[in-house]
Amino acid sequence: MIFILLFSLVYSSHQNINLTSHFPNVLQYEEFKLSIEKLKNISIPTPCTFKSYLVENKYYEFRKPYHIPPCRVNFVNDYVILRNGVLKYKNRNRNYFCKYQCNYPNGDLRIKFGKWTNIKGAPPDCDVFEVRCYNIIFKNIIFRDLFLQIYKMKEKPIEKITFLKNDYPVKEIKSKYNVHLILLDSISHYNLLRGLKRTKNYLEEEYSAVTFKYNNKIGSNSKPNAFGFLLNTRVQGLSGFSRTHQIKPSDLDVKGEDDCKSPVDNYPFIGKYYKQLNYTVYYAEDSRGHVISGNECAGFETQIPHHTLRPYTLRMHNRKFPNNQVYQNIHESKCRKHVNYQLKHLIKFMKTYEDSKQFTITWITRLSHNIMTGHFQYDKYLRRFFIENKNMFDKGFLIFMSDHGFRLGRYRNSEIGNFEDSNPFLMIAPPKELRNQHSEVVKNLKFNSEKHTSHFDIYATMLDIATEGSRNDFKNMIPFDFTSIVKNDTIKGLSLLREINQNRTCYEMEVSIEYCQCREKFLPYDQSIINQIYVDKKIPFALDSIVKIIKRNFVKELNRQLEIGKIKNYCEKMKENPNGLFEMKYAYNSEKQLIFFVKMEVFPKGIFEGYFNEIGEMSLSNIERIDKYSVHAEICLPTHRYRKFCYCKKKFRHH
């Protein structure tokens, strides 16, 4: 009996030490603990539910969507012309001469430069090449440009199939259909309905496309989401609010790897699998940093896609390559809109390889990434694009999607903006042969469109198209365990081509709770709640024990991120902003646990949001920053992974 009592005292003491590590002193801990108990006494447990919102929204930017200012083409080329893959002089003039140099892709971050070659009816054997023309006497450059084409391979190397188990009947895979993934960055499901109505309606009517209502992002920004639907990899830890939901480490932590320093060549990239199955692979992206290798991370060191726009993008946006600003200016002088030149290049690829099975990824970043309504003006253009190229898209699956919703600014700070960030749009259209009324694929897509889905399901869907679906001619599409056919991997999602019968929790879908669309009912924690907790005394909001402790711990955690990222020498230490935004909501879940959702503005700059548990500690690993921060952070840390926590010291001193 004495032993039991002693053990109880020791355990209680140890527990208090752990708890009070988040408090300045024991007295504040006791006040906090008492407040928590009183809050529980006036709260009613609620399960998670899906909330719906009106599509029509009075937010000012929706009433007056963004339009690109008129652009006047002032680029002039009187020197060379590329026609049918052959580079020629326009008007041969002996006062100048021209040369070209191929820019071959070499992984995500490198370019292999060819020799400078004189133009004599030359057929450049590359997709991207630079042309320079020189004055014959002074030898100065009088013209320069980057050219784009699709140079068809004469022979495509046969790849060894390494991802399927040895007993899988590879020869039964028919590989009948192409797969085209077109991604428009930062557009939510609701913002698809607002801004791309004509495109959506046309795809649904003429392509039998299906729109998914509850598709869930799996990470904060583009990179972790791309890792999910392209590499079947979870970049961050997995958390849930339930006591049964133990925090799972990220796939990278399990492997002992870093998502930035470690190359991803050996990761289960779906494009690599299609390449092994003899598809011709195309990848295009308009962002400075490849979505996998952004922030100067390793990414792919070997070249996987057969064709890519990567050298063109690097030459324009990466400062380590010569004359990048020159070529950026030339690009802009042609009034080349980001959507147009990428989709035109995609169509060139599709036409060039009509005799081959195709797998393509086209990632358009610069449409709505920084401007929430940037895509609105492209509705007619995209509809026309799909009309004009329907014959080619009829030959395969179209996955039209986004990675996440709009992430920054005032709208993101609203309740619906928060939800939309986690709800990227997704449409899937089957090939023409599978659009009939007896098609299991269409039936299952429509059934699943009302289900809760995630980016991991998109990966499983593409794996299904490449293997089992193709092997069985897309018939008998019953649920299938794809982990059973691949080597050294666990497939996290479910194919959307097969009926999803269960209602999965976010934890089961490997979606961390901070991104989950199924939410407990969060109520404002305000003065009225404090008055209910302390019926016998008046305590102002700022002096409430729960508010004080969570503010203190939030700032402490933000500064800890500067240490983790090793950026303390570059960035100002953060402090509470007494006059800044502070909003707190709370939920009482079905397991009778309190969860606090907090938005807080700090000094010198920054609005952050995060979740705290009922002992005052940050309960989830990820902290979101919801104000625009590039102007404050990127002058000293232009590509650092932790730059969202930074307010550069030199900027602070300047002010």
Secondary structure as UniProt FT lines:
FT   HELIX           2..20
FT   TURN            21..22
FT   HELIX           26..41
FT   STRAND          49..50
FT   HELIX           60..63
FT   STRAND          80..83
FT   TURN            84..85
FT   STRAND          86..89
FT   TURN            94..95
FT   STRAND          96..106
FT   TURN            107..109
FT   STRAND          110..113
FT   STRAND          117..118
FT   STRAND          128..135
FT   TURN            136..138
FT   STRAND          141..148
FT   TURN            166..167
FT   HELIX           170..172
FT   STRAND          178..184
FT   TURN            185..186
FT   HELIX           189..195
FT   HELIX           197..206
FT   STRAND          210..211
FT   STRAND          214..216
FT   HELIX           222..231
FT   TURN            243..244
FT   HELIX           251..255
FT   TURN            259..261
FT   TURN            265..266
FT   HELIX           270..276
FT   TURN            277..278
FT   STRAND          280..285
FT   TURN            291..296
FT   STRAND          307..308
FT   HELIX           310..317
FT   TURN            319..320
FT   TURN            322..323
FT   HELIX           324..333
FT   TURN            334..335
FT   HELIX           338..352
FT   TURN            353..355
FT   STRAND          358..364
FT   TURN            366..368
FT   TURN            372..375
FT   HELIX           376..378
FT   HELIX           379..388
FT   HELIX           390..393
FT   TURN            394..395
FT   STRAND          396..401
FT   HELIX           411..413
FT   HELIX           415..421
FT   STRAND          426..429
FT   HELIX           432..434
FT   TURN            437..438
FT   HELIX           440..448
FT   TURN            449..450
FT   STRAND          452..454
FT   HELIX           455..466
FT   HELIX           468..471
FT   TURN            472..474
FT   HELIX           482..484
FT   TURN            496..497
FT   TURN            506..510
FT   HELIX           513..515
FT   STRAND          518..519
FT   STRAND          523..524
FT   HELIX           527..533
FT   TURN            535..536
FT   HELIX           541..543
FT   HELIX           545..564
FT   TURN            565..566
FT   TURN            568..570
FT   STRAND          575..576
FT   TURN            578..579
FT   STRAND          582..589
FT   TURN            590..591
FT   STRAND          594..603
FT   STRAND          607..612
FT   TURN            614..615
FT   STRAND          624..625
FT   HELIX           630..633
FT   TURN            634..636
FT   TURN            641..642
FT   HELIX           643..645
FT   HELIX           649..654
//
